[in-house]
Amino acid sequence: MPNAPYTYRGLIVEYWDLLRGDTSRWSSRPYFLDLIRKSGQPVLDVACGTGRLLLDYAAEGIDIDGVDISPEMIDLCRANAREAGLGPHLYVQAMQELDLPRRYQTILVPSSSFLHLTRPADALEALRRFRTHLLPGGLLSMSLRIFEPDPAAAEWDLDGEAARPDGSIVRRWFRCTYDVPRRLQNTDYRYEIINDGQTVASERYTMDADLTWYPLGDALDLLSEAGFVNVHAQSDFTEEPATDEDTSFIVLGTKSPDASR
């Protein structure tokens, strides 16, 4: 069993869409689409992955680009785009190093992807770069969630299973531990390919300090520190104001219409 550094590569990418399944009914899709229609285009999808939202929106005629830290994810997104007859601009960059050739009216960071920035300095720098990449008056919207540490999560648990077209079974196992005082989750994934009852391939991906989380007030303060105005939060892909009891919420902030940078 090779022990690869944890990143979006290898079997994680190869079977990302298969194990994720049908996402058309996920509440994030209509939420962000409505947001784009109100805020405007062009749009940047940060941590776009294989194109779950990006390609869906592009097919509806929305001017949207994508960026992701994983070259393999972008390669798969590009292949999915070709299959759909689409040609979005796609980039391989880390959030905290974002340096793209255009500016956007709306920037989306779905799927709590921002929480992979576990160093406070990286998180703040990413927000500052998001703000730089917005047009004056542009909107940033990020989905976040609160993790609820569970001691049982330290044991391997079958997290997903799906059949390939050739009948082989793909299984994803998951376990994690928490550093609660520092608000960090350490993550292990194990992927297996099962053929006729035999494991024919297996890869494990491990990352210490893989994810962090923010109480609602801390998240709003971070956007304000990065220079955003009209900072607020909505509850779990609705337009209801978020509260401290929410474990899933969207934080939003705008770049001042008077901002020159």
C-alpha distance (Angstrom), angle and dihedral (degrees) to the residues before:
residue distance angle dihedral
M1 . . .
P2 3.83 . .
N3 3.79 113.6 .
A4 3.82 103.0 -143.0
P5 3.80 123.8 -175.9
Y6 3.77 109.0 -94.9
T7 3.77 110.9 -101.7
Y8 3.77 135.9 116.3
R9 3.80 97.1 -74.1
G10 3.79 142.0 101.5
L11 3.80 118.2 17.1
I12 3.82 90.8 -5.0
V13 3.80 89.7 67.0
E14 3.79 97.4 33.5
Y15 3.81 92.5 58.3
W16 3.80 100.0 27.3
D17 3.80 95.6 109.0
L18 3.79 95.1 37.5
L19 3.80 94.0 54.5
R20 3.79 93.8 40.2
G21 3.80 92.0 56.6
D22 3.79 124.9 -176.2
T23 3.81 110.8 -1.2
S24 3.81 97.9 171.2
R25 3.81 92.6 106.2
W26 3.80 96.6 47.5
S27 3.79 110.0 124.8
S28 3.81 92.5 -130.9
R29 3.81 92.4 70.8
P30 3.84 99.6 64.3
Y31 3.80 91.3 34.6
F32 3.80 95.9 58.0
L33 3.80 92.2 37.7
D34 3.80 90.5 56.4
L35 3.79 89.2 46.4
I36 3.81 91.3 54.0
R37 3.78 91.8 49.4
K38 3.79 90.3 53.4
S39 3.81 98.1 39.8
G40 3.80 100.7 36.6
Q41 3.78 142.8 -134.9
P42 2.98 155.7 -26.8
V43 3.79 97.4 57.9
L44 3.81 134.0 -162.8
D45 3.81 119.5 -153.7
V46 3.82 106.6 -156.1
A47 3.82 115.8 -153.8
C48 3.79 87.7 10.4
G49 3.80 93.7 172.7
T50 3.80 113.1 -174.3
G51 3.80 91.9 -14.9
R52 3.80 105.5 -90.4
L53 3.80 94.1 155.1
L54 3.79 100.9 13.2
L55 3.81 96.9 60.6
D56 3.78 92.8 40.7
Y57 3.80 91.2 54.3
A58 3.82 93.8 40.5
A59 3.81 88.7 55.2
E60 3.81 87.3 58.6
G61 3.79 90.7 55.7
I62 3.81 98.5 -99.5
D63 3.81 115.9 150.2
I64 3.80 99.1 -124.7
D65 3.81 135.1 156.7
G66 3.79 128.1 -166.4
V67 3.79 136.8 -144.8
D68 3.80 131.1 -175.4
I69 3.78 136.2 167.9
S70 3.82 92.2 -130.5
P71 3.83 117.9 81.1
E72 3.80 89.5 -162.8
M73 3.79 92.1 54.1
I74 3.81 90.4 50.0
D75 3.82 90.7 48.2
L76 3.80 89.8 53.9
C77 3.80 91.7 44.6
R78 3.79 89.2 52.3
A79 3.82 90.8 50.0
N80 3.80 90.9 49.0
A81 3.81 89.0 49.6
R82 3.81 92.6 52.1
E83 3.80 90.4 49.9
A84 3.81 89.0 52.8
G85 3.81 92.9 46.4
L86 3.81 92.7 -112.3
G87 3.80 132.1 129.1
P88 3.81 111.9 -166.0
H89 3.79 121.7 170.1
L90 3.82 107.3 -103.1
Y91 3.79 128.4 -171.4
V92 3.81 137.2 -170.8
Q93 3.81 108.5 -138.7
A94 3.78 140.1 125.9
M95 3.80 116.3 -111.5
Q96 3.80 93.5 -119.4
E97 3.84 90.3 50.9
L98 3.80 97.0 45.1
D99 3.80 111.9 154.0
L100 3.81 112.4 156.7
P101 3.82 130.3 165.8
R102 3.81 98.0 -119.6
R103 3.79 141.3 44.5
Y104 3.79 127.0 -124.4
Q105 3.76 139.7 -144.3
T106 3.81 92.0 -149.0
I107 3.81 130.8 26.9
L108 3.80 119.5 -169.1
V109 3.81 126.2 -164.7
P110 3.84 103.1 -176.2
S111 3.81 132.5 177.1
S112 3.83 94.0 38.9
S113 3.82 87.1 -80.4
F114 3.81 91.4 148.7
L115 3.81 88.1 70.2
H116 3.82 90.4 72.3
L117 3.81 86.5 76.4
T118 3.79 96.1 87.1
R119 3.82 96.8 167.8
P120 3.84 111.4 82.6
A121 3.80 91.7 -141.3
D122 3.82 91.2 54.9
A123 3.80 92.2 48.1
L124 3.80 92.7 51.5
E125 3.80 92.6 45.1
A126 3.81 91.0 50.5
L127 3.81 90.9 52.7
R128 3.79 91.0 49.1
R129 3.79 90.0 51.4
F130 3.81 91.2 48.5
R131 3.79 88.1 53.7
T132 3.82 91.6 48.7
H133 3.82 89.8 52.3
L134 3.80 93.1 52.7
L135 3.77 123.6 92.2
P136 3.82 114.3 -122.7
G137 3.79 106.7 -73.9
G138 3.82 91.3 17.8
L139 3.80 123.4 145.8
L140 3.82 133.0 -124.1
S141 3.81 117.9 -160.1
M142 3.82 122.9 -178.2
S143 3.79 129.4 176.9
L144 3.82 113.6 -139.2
R145 3.77 135.7 175.5
I146 3.76 140.1 -165.1
F147 3.80 117.5 -122.9
E148 3.78 118.0 -137.0
P149 3.82 107.7 -151.3
D150 3.80 113.5 -129.8
P151 3.84 119.5 -172.5
A152 3.81 89.0 -149.0
A153 3.80 89.7 62.9
A154 3.81 89.3 76.1
E155 3.83 88.7 75.6
W156 3.81 121.8 78.8
D157 3.80 112.0 -95.1
L158 3.80 128.7 -175.6
D159 3.80 101.7 -110.3
G160 3.80 101.3 176.3
E161 3.79 143.2 -3.3
A162 3.81 132.7 -173.7
A163 3.79 139.7 160.6
R164 3.79 122.1 -114.1
P165 3.83 118.5 -138.7
D166 3.82 89.3 -100.8
G167 3.82 90.6 56.9
S168 3.79 96.8 -106.3
I169 3.80 115.4 135.7
V170 3.80 123.2 -124.2
R171 3.80 115.4 -155.4
R172 3.78 129.3 -172.6
W173 3.80 120.0 -161.0
F174 3.79 123.1 -166.3
R175 3.78 138.9 -167.7
C176 3.79 134.1 160.3
T177 3.77 144.4 178.1
Y178 3.80 129.2 -152.1
D179 3.77 136.7 -134.1
V180 3.80 94.4 -159.5
P181 3.84 99.1 -177.5
R182 3.81 89.9 55.5
R183 3.85 93.3 36.3
L184 3.81 94.1 -124.6
Q185 3.80 133.1 144.2
N186 3.81 120.0 -154.5
T187 3.79 111.4 -154.5
D188 3.81 138.9 -156.8
Y189 3.81 125.1 -174.4
R190 3.80 126.0 -177.3
Y191 3.79 121.1 -168.2
E192 3.82 122.4 -162.8
I193 3.79 133.9 -175.1
I194 3.82 111.8 -151.9
N195 3.83 120.3 -162.6
D196 3.82 120.3 177.3
G197 3.78 89.5 -16.8
Q198 3.80 94.0 -52.7
T199 3.80 126.9 111.2
V200 3.81 103.7 -123.9
A201 3.82 98.0 171.8
S202 3.79 135.9 16.8
E203 3.79 135.2 174.8
R204 3.78 130.9 -179.6
Y205 3.79 125.4 -155.6
T206 3.79 119.8 -165.0
M207 3.77 130.1 -176.7
D208 3.77 128.5 174.0
A209 3.80 111.6 -152.4
D210 3.81 90.8 16.4
L211 3.81 98.9 153.4
T212 3.77 139.2 14.5
W213 3.78 133.4 -170.8
Y214 3.78 138.7 -148.5
P215 3.78 131.9 -145.4
L216 3.79 108.7 -123.8
G217 3.80 95.2 -103.2
D218 3.80 92.9 49.4
A219 3.80 91.6 50.9
L220 3.80 92.3 51.7
D221 3.81 91.2 46.6
L222 3.81 90.0 52.6
L223 3.81 92.1 55.7
S224 3.79 90.7 48.3
E225 3.81 91.2 49.7
A226 3.81 89.1 53.1
G227 3.81 90.1 56.5
F228 3.79 103.2 -98.7
V229 3.80 120.7 143.7
N230 3.82 131.3 -156.7
V231 3.80 87.1 36.8
H232 3.81 114.1 -177.8
A233 3.80 142.4 136.8
Q234 3.79 137.8 -126.7
S235 3.78 128.3 -154.5
D236 3.82 121.7 -106.0
F237 3.84 101.3 -39.1
T238 3.79 95.2 -40.9
E239 3.79 132.4 104.2
E240 3.80 91.0 -115.4
P241 3.81 113.9 116.4
A242 3.80 112.1 -101.4
T243 3.80 119.9 -117.3
D244 3.79 134.1 -161.0
E245 3.81 88.4 -98.8
D246 3.82 92.9 62.9
T247 3.80 116.7 104.3
S248 3.83 92.5 -172.9
F249 3.78 121.5 43.3
I250 3.81 144.7 145.9
V251 3.79 121.6 -122.7
L252 3.80 117.6 -154.4
G253 3.77 134.6 -172.9
T254 3.78 137.1 164.0
K255 3.76 134.5 -140.5
S256 3.76 109.5 -118.7
P257 3.84 112.1 -99.3
D258 3.81 86.7 -130.2
A259 3.80 95.3 52.8
S260 3.80 115.2 118.8
R261 3.81 94.9 -167.7
